[in-house]
Amino acid sequence: MEVSALYLPQFHPIPENNEWWGDGFTEWTNVRKARPLFRGHRQPVIPGELGYYDLLDPTVRERQADLARDYGVTSFCYWHYWFAGRRLLERPFDEVLASKKPDFPFFLGWANQSWSGIWHGAPHRILVEQTYPEGDDRAHFEALLPAFRDDRYVRRDGRPVLLIFCPGDLPHPRRFVDTWQTMAREAGLEGLYLVAWLEGRDWGVNYTTHDADGFDAGLYVHFPFDRDWRTQVRDKLRARDERFGPGRYPYAGQVPLPPSSLAGRVHVSVQPNWDNTPRSQRRGQVALQTSPTSFERHLTDALRYEIDHFDRDQQLVIVKSWNEWAEGNYLEPDQRFGREWLEAVQRAKEKVVPE
């Protein structure tokens, strides 16, 4: 059973963020300035034993891997940014690859989305545009090939896993799949295990043709919110006046599982919490009554789903996320719960996953 956690690399300064948001900007900038916006709002969140770390410190990366390993997280999915040859936030993963440390499994997720100022009140300000020029696939694949060949790289069905965040934004998804599979086989790999991010919305799923387009699997990601009449009333008020925000929704009683209408293989994602007000203030959304115990129930259900639907060498659950502190979803220790988010992973696996 692969239980992977999405890994955000935006915890070190880069020149672009310094230019856009001020010197020394990292994800911690938003986390530190957060304030409670309603009664009972758990802000600011404060990191625990790892502190306000810098990911360019290799000892931090080793400690993260040790914590993950000790509590049953089997790999990290590092977010990867590629804008027609331009890379951002690449140094932490490049150092992991070059140094061979930490000795902890990983795979990559291509966050193929334009960067905008949406989290800072400027949604129409495009900082870096995601484009797909002719011939870029080859340069992109060759840049990733050393990672695919690394012994630590996670494989399903014997093939390196690559997660695509916005499959519907690809100009020709089927062509992308065929091109990358061909390049992988030409490079001596058995192929790739391409996973399409399928985001559940109130009106359905944002991308429904992953199977027809040739992806090996989809990853179903749905915000773990329950919506009742109270939240509907508040949403209508928010639509008229931002001061009624942020959106507040009870954490779902059960993990959102993929709808039966989705064809092909579909893996599941689990979120321990959600609160992106450190980024979006009153425009954000908050999951209420979250706890390590409720997260444990969701993860237990997700693990059972994978066991029921996939052979062991195909099983894959992704936790969103390892360290998305400004979205409120993280497994790393904090001052309120200590290591309880990680302990929830351990307990869920002990209950469900056979030795």
Secondary structure, DSSP 8 states (H G I E B T S, - for coil): -EEEEEE---SS--HHHHHHH-TT--HHHHHHH----STT---S--B-TT-S--TT-HHHHHHHHHHHHHTT--EEEEEE-EETTEE-S-HHHHHHHHH--S---EEEEE--S-EEEGGGTEEEEEEE-----TTHHHHHHHHHHHHHTSTTB-EETTEEEEEES-GGGSSSHHHHHHHHHHHHHHTTSS--EEEEEEEEETTEES---TTTTT-SEEEEEE--B---HHHHHHHHHHHH-GGG-SEEEEB-SS-----TTS-S-EEEEE-S--B-HHHHGGGSEEEES--HHHHHHHHHHHHHHHHHHS-TTT-EEEES-SEEGGGTEE-S-BTTTBTHHHHHHHHHHHHHS--
